[in-house]
Amino acid sequence: MSCPVCRSVLWIDPVSQEVAKSEKAQKKKGTLDELLEKEKKRKSEFDRKFEATAELEREKKKKAQEKFAEVLTKIGSDE
């Protein structure tokens, strides 16, 4: 039987219903090419998120500057 959580192999005693033996699951080791490809994907995802965040910050700054200019115009016209 295989544990659904940790993927360990379990041998269950049919009489006592207790775990008689267990072997930890072996982690799959990837090739160097697979690891490099995974790292490239992770980096491009990070870059994409960084650019999206930077764009949001630029938009916030632009809106703040527009509101500031609008307030200055209102103050100048009230005088």
Secondary structure, DSSP 8 states (H G I E B T S, - for coil): -B-TTT--EEEE-TTT-SEEEEE--------HHHHHHHHHHHHHHHHHHHHHHHHHHHHHHHHHHHHHHHHHHHHHHH-
